[in-house]
Amino acid sequence: MRLLVTFDAAALQREIAGLEAAEAGRLRTRLAGALNEVGAEIHKAVLPPLRLQTGLKGATVARSVHDIGAGGDRLAYSLTTRGGDISLKYFSPREAQGGVIARPRGVRTYVQGAFLKSGRSPNRSYAERLHGQVFRNVARGKWRGRIARVKSGVFIPRELVQGAARATFERMVARELPPAVGRALTLVTA
């Protein structure tokens, strides 16, 4: 999924038609620069609300959101992300009595029967082979050695296009893009 900042080049065609070829090229370059400038600001502004929405800490969200800048032939700046259901490992899990407590979407969640450590109580310890992941026994009843990783239900691509992250994106586009495009037009036509 992606969020896209574009400037409708077709609406400018009437204005550009009267310019010489060199001036039209300069205008497209200036518009692409304006889109890239505003897009970079939007990219920075979207990360904090996205962190709050997902409950992820550190640079995980920043590493997952990528931008594709505008150029002379493409007047669009896009924020893209991809990925699936994030493991519970990334939401500060800790073992509690009979399960694991983690904080996906910033909400304290208890997962019954999940575990981080191995061994029998009271000698349970973190196993290197589990890599800090949260697991659950998939065999019903007695332990049979079959486990599955527990997921959080948080998808960064979905979170990017809804809630506070989307509202921040739309607010920044409405506030920052028109003045930036106006400056680009002023520089070319002056």
MOMOWO-V385230 format. One line per field, one symbol per residue. ss: DSSP state (H for helix, E for strand, C for the rest). psi: psi as a letter, one per 30 degrees, with the letter a starting at -180 (. if undefined). burial: I if it has 9 or more other ideal C-beta (glycine too) atoms within 8 Angstrom, else O. Layout:
BEGIN
ss = ???
psi = ???
burial = ???
END
This chain:
BEGIN
ss = CEEEEECCHHHHHHHHHCCCHHHHHHHHHHHHHHHHHHHHHHHHHHHHHHHHHHCCCCCHHHHHCEEECCCCCCCEEEEECCCCCCEHHHCCCEEECCEEEECHHHCCEEEECEECEECCCCCCEECHHHCCCCEEECCCCCCCCCEEECECCCCHHHHHCCHHHHHHHHHHHHHHHHHHHHHHHHHHHC
psi = llkkjlkjfeffeeefeflleeeeeeeeeeeeeeeeeeeeeeeeffeeeeeeeegklbgeeeffklkjllaefjikkkkllllakkkfeghhlkkajgakklikggkkkkjkgllflllkkghklkkeffhglklkkfkkclkggjlkkklfgkjeeeeeglbeeeeeeeeeeeeeeeeeeeeeeeeef.
burial = OIIOIOIOIOOIOOOIOOIOOOIIIIIIIIIIIIIIIIIIIIIOIIIOIIIIIIIIOOOIIOOIIOIOIIOOOOIIIIIIIOOOOIIIIIIOIOIOOOIIIIIIOOOOOOIOOIIIIOOOOOOIOOOOOIOOIIIIIOIOOOOOOOOOIIOIOIIIIOIIIOOIIIIIIOOIIOOIIOOIIOIIIOOIOO
END
